[in-house]
Amino acid sequence: MAIYKILYWQEIPTQIRAEDDDGDEVSVELDGKFLQQIDILAAKRGLQAADDYLAQWKWSEEAEREGSARKVAEALKAELEAKGF
């Protein structure tokens, strides 16, 4: 069993962090196109000042999923990238 959380900039996911019962911790970043989309949206929404931009980052609440930290993080990455933004 692994506990995971997802880092978002507003509604766009960018990173997954997972930890399993063995104490293994894994951090996986999503494809760079997600970061590119953040830059586009930040400009459109007028959030280019550093404080405004940084205030948009948030971690999801922790959740559990069956599997090792690595398998959970990789599966979530695949699911999120398949959904797109």
C-alpha positions in Angstrom: 0.0 0.0 0.0 1.3 3.5 -0.9 0.2 6.9 0.2 0.5 9.6 -2.5 -0.3 13.2 -3.1 -0.2 15.3 -6.3 1.2 18.8 -6.7 -1.0 21.2 -8.7 -0.6 24.7 -10.0 -4.3 25.7 -9.9 -6.0 22.8 -11.7 -2.9 21.5 -13.5 -1.0 18.5 -12.0 2.8 18.6 -12.2 4.3 16.1 -9.8 3.4 13.0 -7.8 4.9 12.0 -4.5 4.4 8.5 -3.1 5.6 6.6 -0.1 5.0 2.9 0.7 5.0 0.7 3.8 8.7 -0.1 3.2 9.6 3.6 3.6 10.5 4.0 0.0 9.6 7.5 -1.2 9.3 8.4 -4.9 8.8 11.7 -6.7 7.8 11.7 -10.3 7.3 14.8 -12.5 4.7 14.9 -15.3 5.6 15.7 -18.9 7.0 19.2 -19.6 3.9 20.1 -21.6 2.1 20.5 -18.2 4.6 23.2 -17.2 4.3 24.9 -20.5 0.5 25.0 -20.0 1.0 26.6 -16.6 3.1 29.4 -18.1 0.4 30.0 -20.7 -2.4 30.1 -18.1 -0.4 32.3 -15.7 0.1 34.9 -18.5 -3.6 34.7 -19.5 -4.7 35.0 -15.9 -2.3 37.8 -15.1 -0.4 35.8 -12.5 3.1 36.7 -13.5 4.3 38.4 -10.3 6.3 35.9 -8.3 4.1 36.0 -5.2 0.9 35.6 -7.3 2.4 32.7 -9.3 3.8 30.9 -6.2 0.5 31.2 -4.3 -1.1 29.0 -6.9 0.8 25.8 -6.0 -0.9 23.3 -3.7 -0.6 19.6 -2.8 -3.7 17.4 -2.9 -4.8 15.6 0.2 -3.0 12.3 0.8 -4.7 9.2 -0.6 -3.9 5.5 -0.6 -3.5 3.1 -3.4 -2.4 -0.6 -3.7 1.2 -1.1 -4.8 4.7 0.1 -4.2 5.5 3.8 -4.2 7.2 3.5 -7.6 4.3 1.6 -9.2 1.7 3.9 -7.8 3.5 7.0 -8.9 4.1 5.7 -12.4 0.5 4.5 -12.8 -0.8 7.9 -11.6 1.6 9.7 -14.0 0.3 7.6 -16.9 -3.3 8.3 -16.0 -2.8 12.0 -15.6 -0.8 12.4 -18.8 -3.5 10.4 -20.7 -6.2 12.8 -19.4 -4.1 15.9 -20.4 -5.2 19.2 -19.1 
